[in-house]
Amino acid sequence: MSARIYRPAKTATQSGAGNSRRWLLEFEPEHAREVEPLMGWTSSTDMKSQIKLWFATKEEAQDYATRQGIEARVEEPGVSTRKILSYSDNFRTGRLGQWTH
């Protein structure tokens, strides 16, 4: 039984940090997903794939995994840079690029 510990990135529809501050422990799938022949839905017999455990810090998640005997790998989050834009920059005289309208 193995799992991964990571901090999810914010979704495209979020302007704030959302759930990206907490750490998530998810189990790796033990069985491949199968296509159900009658309806064509994708299903799995692996019930652990439905479990998501949230933690405030990476250390709490690692401690939980070691206490429970779960082999876990930690994925460090990528560094995101903010690009600060101003609406008035669209109308600058020295603007690079063509007008699209």
Secondary structure, DSSP 8 states (H G I E B T S, - for coil): -EEEEE-----TT-SS-GGGGSEEEEE--SS--EE-TTT--EE-S-GGGG-EEEESSHHHHHHHHHHHT-EEEEE-----------GGGGG-TT--S----
